[in-house]
Amino acid sequence: MAGIYIHIPFCRQKCYYCDFYKTVNTSLKQKFLSVLKEETKVRKNYLQNEIVETIYFGGGTPSVLTARELKDILCDLVDNYQVSKVAEITFEANPDDLTNDYLEAIQQAGINRLSVGIQAFQDKHLGKMNRRHNAAEAIRAVETAAKIGFDNISVDLIYGLPGLTDREWKESLNRVFQLPVQHLSAYHLTYHEGTAFYTWLKKGTLKELKETESVAQFKNLLSYAKKNGFEQYEISNFAKNGMYSKHNTSYWMGTKYLGLGPSAHSFDGNSRHWNISHVESYIKAFANNADYFEEEILSDNDKFNEYILTRIRTKWGISIKFVNQQFGAIKENYLLQQIEKYRKSGTLFFVDDRITLSNEGLFISDEIMTDLIII
């Protein structure tokens, strides 16, 4: 099996926390779509005979596309790749774009999973992040999608926001679990260089939330999710009735994937490709028949590190047996030595061949990951 990721690089305005590649110059959209069509054909042999089980539209803001444009992209994918008839097809969208007519149109185009970027349920925090929607629009979008017939809806939230109180975070959790959603992705705010939030933090005009407050918000997230029947299957991801994101899970399981569009990454098991992170350069590269991506051949250590970093994040954890079979006894022994202090402290579990994080380990996951990889 394999997955395809399509990066739609356009946004109507830039959010102050986001470091994903995007541009507000939507006048380039038609040229981009023309080049995307060409790249879709050029890369058709990358996945060889793999069945494509997942397609994911990310960005940027995929909901800048019309339903017709979206359907054309999907038709090109079906024409050039072996796309499963039951493929999970995820579409990221801003709440204010999800009108009744638009939802019906993208569903008819083939979208069967929505990822709605709500981020917060307080208008003041949405404003601070420079989000275009308000809380009422977010609620309406999800409820409308469910009424139309979408039965696989995911919502994004952010905690650790500057000034986000414990009461406000609990309010957001209560609201999201009252909505007809099957999946929640909740991320701690990261101050990425190049974002407005990062600049303001360095200037001292933005105050970072205390670590103790962020930890308390994460604990509330775990508690509320469990209480509402959502299983944590990855550090930041929760699902009801086993409705995991198949696409993201395939990343964590080391499945091959192809990335199309500016800044998109690809992985074939032995190497990584990443496209130019600039839409105009991406367009020009195709016009001039020039290189538009870079490639890295993965060493054995790279593959080991990738396995550790992706699997330790999940409920499935690291398989010692797999490490031995895939990477040899030396790396197996190294890993067993590295986990010992965390096993003794109760931050890691090692049961029946599997190494997984405990709830306490989730809070120091970055430290644990750094200790387990080979530098």
C-alpha positions in Angstrom: 0.0 0.0 0.0 1.0 3.6 -0.4 -0.2 7.2 0.1 -0.2 10.4 -1.9 0.0 13.9 -0.3 -0.9 16.9 -2.4 0.3 20.3 -1.1 -2.0 23.2 -2.0 0.2 26.2 -1.1 -2.3 29.0 -1.1 -3.9 30.8 1.9 -6.1 33.9 1.8 -4.2 35.2 4.8 -1.3 33.9 6.9 -1.8 32.6 10.4 0.7 33.9 12.9 1.9 30.5 14.2 2.1 28.5 11.0 5.4 27.6 9.4 4.1 25.3 6.6 5.0 26.7 3.1 2.2 28.9 1.8 1.6 32.1 -0.2 -1.2 34.6 -0.3 -0.6 35.2 -4.0 -3.6 33.2 -5.2 -3.2 34.7 -8.7 -0.8 31.8 -9.3 -3.4 29.2 -8.7 -4.1 28.3 -12.3 -0.5 28.0 -13.3 0.2 25.9 -10.2 -2.7 23.5 -11.0 -1.3 23.1 -14.6 2.1 22.2 -13.2 0.6 19.9 -10.6 -1.1 18.1 -13.4 2.2 17.7 -15.1 4.0 16.5 -11.9 1.2 14.0 -11.3 2.0 12.4 -14.7 5.8 12.7 -14.4 5.9 10.9 -11.0 3.5 8.1 -12.0 6.3 5.4 -11.7 7.5 6.5 -8.2 5.0 4.2 -6.4 5.4 1.5 -9.1 2.7 -1.2 -8.5 1.7 0.0 -5.1 -2.0 0.4 -4.4 -2.8 3.9 -3.2 -4.9 3.5 -0.1 -4.8 7.1 1.1 -4.8 10.6 -0.5 -4.4 13.7 1.6 -4.9 17.3 0.6 -2.9 19.6 2.9 -1.5 23.1 2.8 -1.7 25.9 2.8 -5.5 25.9 2.5 -6.9 23.2 0.2 -10.3 24.8 0.5 -9.2 27.6 -1.8 -9.8 25.1 -4.5 -13.2 24.9 -6.3 -14.9 21.6 -6.3 -14.3 21.3 -10.0 -10.5 21.9 -9.5 -10.5 19.3 -6.8 -12.3 16.7 -8.9 -9.8 17.3 -11.8 -6.9 16.6 -9.4 -8.6 13.4 -8.2 -9.3 12.3 -11.8 -5.6 12.8 -12.7 -4.6 10.7 -9.7 -6.9 7.9 -10.6 -5.7 8.0 -14.3 -2.0 7.8 -13.3 -2.0 5.6 -10.1 -3.6 2.5 -8.8 -6.0 4.2 -6.4 -8.1 1.9 -4.3 -11.9 2.2 -4.7 -12.1 2.5 -0.9 -9.2 4.9 -0.4 -9.4 7.4 2.4 -9.4 10.8 0.8 -8.8 13.6 3.4 -9.3 17.3 2.7 -8.0 20.0 5.1 -10.3 23.0 5.2 -11.0 26.3 7.0 -14.4 26.4 8.7 -15.5 29.6 6.9 -15.0 27.9 3.5 -17.3 25.0 4.5 -20.7 26.2 3.2 -23.5 23.7 2.6 -23.1 23.9 -1.2 -19.3 23.6 -1.0 -19.5 20.6 1.3 -21.9 18.8 -1.0 -19.7 19.6 -4.0 -16.5 18.2 -2.5 -18.3 15.2 -1.2 -19.5 14.5 -4.8 -16.0 15.1 -6.1 -14.8 12.2 -3.9 -13.7 13.6 -0.5 -14.7 11.2 2.3 -12.8 12.6 5.3 -12.6 16.2 6.5 -9.9 17.8 8.6 -11.3 21.1 9.9 -8.8 23.6 11.3 -10.7 25.1 14.2 -7.7 25.6 16.5 -9.7 27.4 19.3 -13.3 28.1 20.3 -12.6 31.6 21.7 -12.9 34.4 19.2 -10.2 36.4 21.0 -7.6 33.6 20.6 -8.7 33.0 16.9 -8.1 36.7 16.4 -4.6 36.6 18.0 -3.7 33.7 15.7 -5.1 35.7 12.6 -7.6 32.9 11.8 -10.4 34.0 9.5 -13.3 32.2 11.1 -15.0 32.6 14.5 -16.2 30.0 17.0 -19.8 30.0 15.7 -18.6 29.4 12.1 -16.5 26.5 13.3 -19.4 24.8 15.0 -21.7 25.4 12.1 -19.2 24.0 9.6 -18.8 20.7 11.5 -22.5 20.3 12.1 -23.4 21.1 8.5 -20.8 18.5 7.3 -22.3 15.8 9.5 -25.8 16.6 8.3 -24.7 16.3 4.7 -23.4 12.9 5.4 -19.7 13.2 6.3 -19.1 10.5 8.9 -15.3 10.8 9.2 -14.6 14.3 10.5 -11.4 15.4 12.3 -10.8 18.7 14.1 -7.5 20.4 14.9 -7.0 22.3 18.2 -4.0 24.1 19.7 -3.1 24.3 23.4 -0.3 26.2 25.1 -1.4 29.4 23.4 -0.3 32.7 24.9 -2.9 33.7 27.5 -5.0 30.5 27.1 -6.5 29.8 30.5 -7.3 26.4 32.0 -11.0 27.3 31.9 -10.8 28.3 28.2 -9.0 25.1 27.3 -11.6 23.0 29.2 -14.3 24.9 27.4 -12.7 24.1 24.0 -12.5 20.4 25.0 -16.1 20.3 26.1 -17.2 21.9 22.8 -15.2 19.7 20.5 -16.5 16.5 22.1 -20.1 17.7 21.8 -19.6 18.0 18.0 -20.2 15.1 15.6 -16.5 14.4 15.1 -14.7 11.1 15.1 -11.1 12.3 15.4 -9.2 15.0 17.2 -5.7 16.3 16.5 -4.5 18.5 19.4 -1.0 20.1 19.1 1.0 22.1 21.6 1.9 25.5 20.1 5.5 25.6 18.8 7.2 28.9 18.1 8.7 28.3 14.6 11.4 30.6 13.3 10.0 32.8 10.5 6.5 33.0 12.0 5.0 36.2 13.5 4.6 34.5 16.9 8.3 33.6 16.9 9.3 37.2 16.1 7.1 38.6 18.8 8.3 36.1 21.4 12.0 37.1 20.6 11.1 40.8 20.8 9.3 40.2 24.2 6.0 41.5 23.0 4.5 38.0 23.3 4.6 36.0 26.5 4.9 32.2 26.3 2.6 30.1 28.5 4.3 28.6 31.5 5.4 25.0 31.1 3.3 24.0 34.1 0.2 25.4 32.5 0.9 23.6 29.2 1.4 20.3 31.0 -1.9 20.9 32.9 -3.7 21.5 29.6 -2.2 18.3 28.1 -3.3 16.3 31.1 -6.8 17.8 30.7 -6.7 16.8 27.0 -5.9 13.2 27.9 -8.6 13.1 30.6 -11.4 14.6 28.5 -10.5 12.4 25.5 -10.7 9.2 27.5 -13.9 10.3 29.2 -15.6 10.9 25.8 -14.5 7.6 24.3 -11.6 8.9 22.2 -8.5 6.7 22.2 -5.0 8.3 22.1 -3.2 6.4 19.4 -0.4 8.9 18.8 1.0 11.7 21.0 -1.3 14.4 19.4 -4.0 12.2 17.8 -7.2 10.8 19.3 -9.9 8.7 17.6 -13.4 7.3 18.4 -14.2 3.7 17.5 -10.8 3.1 15.9 -11.3 5.8 13.2 -7.6 6.6 13.0 -6.2 8.8 10.3 -5.1 6.1 7.9 -2.9 8.5 6.0 -0.9 9.8 9.0 -0.8 6.3 10.5 0.9 5.1 7.2 3.6 7.7 7.8 4.3 6.3 11.3 4.3 2.7 9.9 6.9 3.5 7.3 4.6 3.1 4.3 5.8 4.5 1.0 4.2 7.9 0.0 4.5 10.4 -2.8 4.3 14.1 -2.3 3.1 16.4 -5.0 3.3 20.2 -5.0 5.7 22.8 -3.5 7.5 21.6 -0.3 5.9 18.1 -0.5 8.0 15.2 0.7 8.2 11.7 -0.8 9.5 8.4 0.7 10.1 5.1 -1.1 11.7 3.1 1.7 15.3 3.9 0.7 15.3 7.6 0.0 13.5 10.9 0.6 12.6 13.5 -1.9 11.4 17.0 -1.1 10.1 19.5 -3.6 11.1 23.2 -3.9 9.4 25.2 -1.2 8.4 28.1 -3.4 5.4 28.0 -5.8 6.9 30.4 -8.4 10.2 28.4 -8.5 8.2 25.2 -8.7 6.3 26.5 -11.8 9.5 27.8 -13.4 11.4 24.5 -12.9 8.8 22.7 -14.9 8.7 25.4 -17.6 12.5 25.1 -17.9 12.7 21.3 -17.5 14.9 21.8 -14.4 15.2 19.9 -11.2 12.4 20.7 -8.8 13.3 18.4 -5.9 16.2 17.3 -3.8 17.0 13.7 -2.8 18.6 12.0 0.2 19.6 8.4 0.2 18.9 7.0 3.7 21.7 5.2 5.6 21.0 2.3 7.9 21.3 4.6 10.8 18.8 7.0 9.1 16.3 4.2 8.7 16.7 3.1 12.3 16.2 6.6 13.6 13.2 7.1 11.4 11.6 3.9 12.8 12.3 5.0 16.4 11.0 8.5 16.0 7.8 7.6 14.2 6.9 4.4 16.1 7.6 5.6 19.7 4.9 8.3 19.1 2.2 5.7 18.6 0.2 3.2 20.7 1.9 0.4 18.7 5.3 1.4 19.8 8.7 -0.1 18.9 9.1 -3.8 18.2 12.4 -5.1 19.5 12.0 -8.2 17.2 11.6 -5.9 14.2 14.7 -3.9 15.2 16.7 -7.1 15.4 15.4 -8.4 12.0 15.7 -5.1 10.2 18.8 -3.5 11.8 20.7 -6.3 13.6 21.7 -7.3 17.1 24.0 -4.3 17.7 21.2 -1.8 17.3 18.9 -4.0 19.3 21.3 -4.1 22.2 21.9 -0.4 21.9 18.2 0.3 22.1 17.7 -2.0 25.1 20.5 -0.2 26.9 19.1 3.3 26.1 15.5 2.4 27.3 16.6 1.0 30.7 16.6 4.2 32.7 13.2 5.2 31.3 11.8 1.7 32.0 12.9 2.0 35.6 11.4 5.4 36.0 8.1 4.3 34.6 8.2 6.6 31.6 8.5 3.7 29.2 6.8 0.3 29.1 8.6 -2.8 27.7 6.0 -5.5 27.5 5.7 -8.5 25.0 8.3 -7.2 22.6 6.8 -3.6 22.5 8.3 -0.4 23.8 5.7 2.3 24.4 5.5 5.6 26.2 3.6 5.7 29.5 1.4 8.8 30.3 4.4 10.2 32.2 6.6 9.5 29.2 4.4 11.5 26.9 5.4 14.7 28.8 9.1 14.1 28.1 8.8 12.4 24.7 11.3 14.7 23.0 13.9 13.8 25.6 13.3 10.1 25.2 13.4 10.3 21.4 16.7 12.1 21.5 18.2 9.4 23.8 17.0 6.5 21.6 18.2 7.6 18.2 21.8 7.3 16.9 23.4 10.6 16.4 
